Amino acid sequence: MPWPAKADCAASFMEAKGWANRFASLQKDLEAGDPALLWLGDSITQAWENASPEDWRNYRPVWDHYYAPRRAINLGFAGDGTPHLLWRIRHWRFDAIQPRAAVVMIGTNNFGGHRFAAEATHGGIAAILAALAEKLPKTRVLLLGVLPSIRDDWTDAQTAALNAMLAARYGGSDKGRVVYRDLSGLFLRGLHVDPGAFVDPRLTPPKPALHPTAQSQARMAAAIEPILSRMLGERAGWKRRVFGRGLP
């Protein structure tokens, strides 16, 4: 799958049938729906769609609890980096929708095989936010930092550097169009990344920790819930009716 020379240059995977089919299917969802909320990202975001008899990778109940009542649309694509999300935003037609909020979590794949560094990835995320502002000018954005992983020292350093850059540029206020949150603390045990918070070490054969378990993503959802609720302008009574029943 192609990666451009720069993290802020748009690139597609349209030659990959699965990627192209998902792009077209979600375009229909965007045209047919009236979402209050969009989720945009990579495989961590796409995982919200997954159901499994194994509770550690059964994400769908968490999505159904927090996001289905808000008519949310999942725009996550496995394998995407900043160039690919940028391309998707520029090429989807958003004319028929006016979501109140969007969650953006992208960048971890930039530190994979292509090895874009933190500064370059920061530029890619800035380009994504600019494209969203152009396409969806009334939509507020909750920007999430890149989650910690257990891959190599270079990736650890780039993740920390990128999140510091994002905090410096977008942090400090919950009243702007873009609100930033770093959820890294949810994945730490003491000062170290907790492998038990991730799916990958449980696979056969085990892989480096990168993708959160369903329980970890439930903690993420709970952590950002107050911010999203404010962005969506929800009333307390509505929240009691929707969330009072709790997760299954």
ZIMO-V216119 format. One line per field, one symbol per residue. ss: DSSP state (a for helix, b for strand, c for the rest). psi: psi as a letter, one per 40 degrees, with the letter a starting at -180 (. if undefined). burial: + if it has 24 or more other C-alpha atoms within 12 Angstrom, else -. A space follows every 10 residues. Layout:
ss->???
psi->???
burial->???
This chain:
ss->cccccccccc ccccccaaaa aaaaaaaaaa aaccccbbbb bcaaaaaaac ccccaaacca aaaaaacaaa ccbbbbcccc caaaaaaaaa accccccccc bbbbbccaaa accccccaaa aaaaaaaaaa aaaaaccccb bbbbcccccc ccaaaaaaaa aaaaaaaaaa cccccccbbb bccaaaabbc cbbcaaabca aacccccccc cbcaaaaaaa aaaaaaaaaa aacccaaaaa aaaccccc
psi->hihidieehi iifeehdddd dddddddddd ddigiehihh aaddddddeh iiehdefgdd ddddddddee fihhfihhei addddddddd eihedeigid iihhhidded ebddfhiddd dddddddddd dddddgdehi hhhiihiiig cidddddddd ddddddddde ieieeadhhh hheddeeihb eihhdeeidd eeihiiiihd hiiddddddd dddedddddd defiiddddd ddedeii.
burial->--++-+++++ +++-----+- --+--++-++ ----++++++ ++++++++++ -----+++++ ++++++++-+ ++++++++++ ++++++++++ -+++--++++ ++++++++++ ++-+++++++ +++++++++- ++--++--++ ++++++++++ +---++-+++ +++++++--+ ------++++ ++++-++--- --++++++++ -------+++ ++++++++++ ++-+--+++- ++------+- --------
